[in-house]
Amino acid sequence: MARAQLPHDIRISSRNDTYGALLPIRLGDGKDIRFGISVWVESRRQASDVVVTAELPEGVTLSSINTDKGTCGIANNLITCNMGIVGAEGQQAFDWSGAITVLVRPTRDGTITLTSRITASEPDPNPSNNTATATATVNPPKSRKRVRFF
């Protein structure tokens, strides 16, 4: 007899972790934007087959993806992190369960938005917290002043 899947809440959040995130990045300065994604299981049970996806935003190239649990890859501009089983039996509810870091290099100025989503095998009673966004502002390159000699 198959064991019934008990519902529990998985949750995701994302943020701009770039050093000096309150200050805009200037296009062409050679700096990456660092987006951090955090995963929680808000239950005393484990979540299985946890997958986090994020579409690579327009105006960036991927520098790297890292996770502290599972593996990440990219295909057709879709970042996919297979985190497997997340959470630990008997831990306090709302325990942090995993992290992903996405580094991107801007190729245009303006607002860069990364939207991430999380899924798991078990039913989720609160899917409203399964999507998160983070933004970064990229300013145009500095204009170079020309000095004219007459």
Order of alpha helices (4+ residues) and beta strands (2+ residues): beta-beta-beta-beta-beta-beta-beta-beta-beta-beta
